[in-house]
Amino acid sequence: MSISNEVLQSLNFERLPQVKKPKYVVFCDFDETYYPHNMDDSKRSNMKLLEKYLLEHGSKGNLAIGWVTGSSLESIVEKMKKGGIQYFPHFVASGLGTEITYFDSNGTIIDDQIWEERIIEGGFDSSKIERILKLLEMKYEIFLRPQTQLGSSKYKFNFYYEEQNEFIDAKNLEKIEEIGEIFQVGVNINKCNPLAGDPENCYDVDFIPLGTGKDEIVKFILDKYELDKTNAIAFGDSGNDLRMLQAVRHGYLVENATEEAKKTHSMLAQGEYSIGILNTLKHIIN
C-alpha cells in the first residue's frame, strides 16, 4: 500500500461491520462517484444517509462494499478527511485495481497477498514503462505527461495525453494501445474529467499489469465471497468504470456521469453521487 499501516491505524475513521458471507457486493468508483470534489452541505448530508444505510445493512450481513479507484490510499485518506467521510469500506482496490486492502471491523488492515503475487508473477515493473515511453517519443513523437494528483502507486503508471485533432488523436491513442500489447502491459485510456481534478482537453493514459483493472477486481472479489455477478452491484461516473459496470448484473452510472460514459452505458442511477447510489441500493436490496 502507498501509505503505512501505522498511519492508517492512527486515523480516526470508523469501520463497517465485518461481513463474511454477504448477499451482495457493491463495487464503487471513488472520485466523482462516491466522493464529490465539489462537496457542500447537501452532498455531505447525502453521504451521511448512505453511510447510515451501509452500516445498517452491514450489521445485517447483507452487503460488503469496496471502492475501486485510480487514486492511491494516501490520496483517498486526504479526500475522506476533506469530505467528512466517516467510514472506511470493507475493501479498497486502489491504483486502478492493482492493489487490494481490506479494512476489518476489529481495526486490522490487510493487503491481499494472493493478488499481489499474481502481479509479481506477470513481470510488471517501472523499467518496462520507461521503455514504452521512450519508444513512443523517439519513434512516433507521442508525448505523455506524468500525473501526480492521484498519489503514487506501486503497480499503476498514469499519464496525460494532450489532444491535438481528431485524426491525430485517434492514430496516436491506437498506437499507444498497440505498443502496450507488444510489451504485454494493460492500457486504460479515457477522456479526462476536469471535475475530478484533471486538465481540460486531455486523455487519461494508464499502464497497469495485465490481468488487473476494475473488471478483474470484480471477478476476484466475487470469487473470494463465492458469489455470482447477479449479486454484484457497481457504480461509476466515467469511461474507466465501464468495464466494471459491465462485469456485474447491476451496473449503474451516477446521474453526474460524463457525457462520454452516458453515450456508451444506458443504466443510470436516480440521483447524483451518494444519493444516486443510495436510491439504487434501496431499489435492488430492499
Secondary structure, 3 states (H helix, E strand, C coil): CCCCHHHHHHCCCEECCCCCCCCEEEEECCECCCECCCCCHHHHHHHHHHHHHHHHHHHCCCEEEEEECCCCHHHHHHHHHHHCCCEECCEEEHHHHCEEEEECCCCCEEECHHHHHHHHHCCCCHHHHHHHHHHHHHHHCCCCEECCCCCCCCCCEEEEEECCCHHHHHHHHHHHHHHHHHCCEEEEEEECCHHHCCCCCEEEEEEEECCCCHHHHHHHHHHHHCCCHHHEEEEECCHHHHHHHHCCCEEEECCCCCHHHHHHCCCECCCCHHHHHHHHHHHHHC
